[in-house]
């Protein structure tokens, strides 16, 4: 019986992994708006591919940091750049690759400038890029080390997210993890106390924080409506609420994040 020739074909799982890696490497994002484009141009860690601008926008951008612009007529801008029709681009768009912030431990254990306590934000099922952009902006203002979200249930880097973040996307780590519950468990192992923000929480956030002076804290929040998933709730060490003056009150997730970050950053 003749010996069967040995197959050189790679296993399917290897092929799938390589295909996913190539797809991730090929992924690009179009940032738009003068502020977002200007900050991305100034970010040495950002891989920049194409800069498309009108003549007026070019005059307002300032330093292009070595980029050669493609100048287009304002009437032809929509054809030159694949943006949503309602994008407020101000005549400037930059094609980039998503930022690489490193591993969970790298971003969680990296000291932030001027921090009064190690501080993180974890978002569960927050899919609106405008909300995440606003949270990133608040996280930068109040010195959080990173904003963490699940890869499959959160907004990716987009032009809309970057524009809302008003430059914070270039400086504030935004880490999307494969499994949020596992990431929260790892953070506990790094010494973080997990505080879930929920209207049903028995503790009042400022009072709870007062019992944890200087302690590393991760503020965990869910989307409006569905809130945090059950496994995320169970992962939290404490559930706390933001106090309201009236009997009933609510804030959207980005406003709640700003209030909670301010309270936590006070020490």
N, C-alpha and C positions, 0 to 999 in steps of 0.2 A: 504494500500500500504506500503510495507516494505521500511524503510528508507535506502537510498543508503549509503554504507560505505564511510567514509571520506578518500580521497586519501592522502597518505603520500608522494607522489612523489613531488620532488622539481620542481619549474617552469623551463622551458628550459633555460631561460636567466641566472638563478642561476647556473644551471649545466654547461653551456658554460663558465661562468666566473670562476668557480672553476677549470674546465678543463684547461683553459688558464693559471691560476695561477700555477697549477701543472706543466704544460709544461714549463713555464718560470723558475720555480724552478729547473727543470731537465736539463735545457739548459747548455751545457758546451762548452768551447772553448779550442782548442789546440794551445798554444803558442809555438813558436819554435825559435831556434837560441840562442846562448850563452847570448847575451846582453839582449834580451827580457825575457828569462827564469830567468836570474840572478836578474833582476829588479823585476819580479813578485814574486820570492822567498823572496825578501827583503821587499815586501809590506805587512804589517800586515793586511791591509784591504782586501786583496785578498784571497778568499777561494780556496785553492789548493787541488787537488784530487790525481793526479798521476804524478810522475816524471820519465820519461824514458830517459836513457842516455847511451852512450857508455862509456867505461872505460876512453878513452882519454878526452871526454867532462867532465866527472865527476872530473877529476884532474884539469880542468880549471875553473870549476864553483865556487869553493870556498865554502863559508858558505851555507849549504842547509836549514838553519833555521828550523830544526826539521823534514824535509821531509826524508822519507826512499826511496832511488832511486831503480828503477828497471833497472838493468844493462843488456844491450843487445849487441850482436855482431853487428858491423856496417852493415854487410850483411843482418841482420834480422830486421834492424830498420824500414824499410818500412812496414813490416808485423805487427810490434808491435804498430805502431802509425798511425792513419788515416789522413795522410797529402797528399796534392797534390804532384804529382811526381816531380814537378819543385821546391819544397820548399827547400830553403837553410837552412837546420836545424842544421848543424854543430854537429850533434850527440846529441842534447838536445831538449826535448819536455816536456811541462808541461800542464796537463789538469786542467783547472780552471773554475770557474763560473764567469760570467760577473760582473764587478764592479757596485756597487750601489752608485751613487753620491748624491742622495737626490732630492728634488724638484727644480723646476726652480728658485723659489725665494731664496732657500738656496744657490744654486751655484752662482746666479747672484749678491747677496748682500754680499757674503763672500769676504773679502779683500784678495787680492793676495800679496805675499811678494814683496816689492820694487816697487809697482805700482805707476806710475805718474798720472794716471787717471783710474777710473773703466773702464775696457775694456773687451768686449765679441766679439766672432765671431759667426755668424750664416751662415750655409751652406744650400743652397736650391738645392736638387737633385744632390748632389755630391755623386756618388755611387762607385767611384774607391777607394778601401781601401788604395792604395799607396798615393793618393792625400790627403785623410783624415789623414793618418799617418803623412805625411809631415806637414800638417796644425797644427796638435797637437804639433808637435815638435817646430814649430815657435811660437805657442801660449804660450808654456811654456817658451821659451827663452825671449819673450817680455812681459811676465807678465800678460797675459789675464786670466780672472777668469774662463772662460769655453769656449768650442766650442759646439754649439747647432745645431742640425739637426733634420729633421723630421724622425720619426721612420720607415715610409714605403718607403721613397725615399732617403735612405742614407746607407752607408756601416755599418754593425754591427761590433762589436768587432770580429776580426779574427786574426789568426797568422800573415798573411801578413800585416795587418794594424799595429799590435804591432811591427813587425820587422822594418817597415818603420819609425814608431814613435821613435825608438831607445830609449825605456824606458819611453817616455813621457806619454804613455797610463796609466802607473801606478800612475802618479802624476798629470796629467792635466785632469780636468773634461771634459768628453765627454758625453753630455746629449742628448738623442734622445727623442723628444717630440711627442705627438700624432698629434698635429696640429701646424705647424710652424707659420701660420698667427696669431693664437690666442696667441702663445708664444711671438711673436713680439709685439702684443698689450699689453700684460702684462708687457713686458720690458719697454714700453713707460710709463706705469703707475708707474714703479719703478724709473723713471727719466732718462732713457737711451735715447740718441738721436740715431736714426737709420740711418746709412749712407750706401746706396746701392752702390756697386762698379760696374760700368757699363761703357762701352766705349762711350755711348751716353750722359753721364752725362755732364751737363754744367759746373759744378764746378770742379776745380782741387783739388785733395784730400789734399795736404799740405796746400793750401790756405784756404780751408774750415775748416780744423782742427785748423788753426790759429785763427779763429773766435770763437772757442769753447774751450778756454783754461781750462783745468782741468775738462771739462764736461764728464760725463759718456757716453761712445760711444759703440754702437754695430755695427761692420762692417758686412754687409750682402753681401754674394756672391753666385753666381749661378755656375752651371757646365759649362764647355766649350761647345760651340755649342748652347744648348737650353737656357743657362743663367737662370735668375730668372723667376719664374712664375709671371703672371700678378698681382695676389693678393699680392705676396711678394713685387713686385715693388711698388704697391700702399701703402703698409704698411710703406715704408721708408720715413723719413723726408726729406732726401736729396739724390740726385744721384750724384756721383762724379766719376771722372776718374783718373787713374794714368797717369801722363804726360810722353810722349815718345819723344826721340830726333828726330826721323824720323816722316814723315807724317803719317805713319801707323805702329802700333806695337801691340803686344799682348803677354800676359803671361798666362801660365796655372794657374789654381786656386790656387795651392799650392804656386807658386812663387808670384802671386799677393797678397796672404794672407801675406806672409813674408814681402813684401814691405809695404803694408798697415799697418801691425802691427808695423813695425819699425817707420813709420811716426806718428802713433797715440801715441806710447809709448814715443815719444820725448816731449809730453806735449801739 
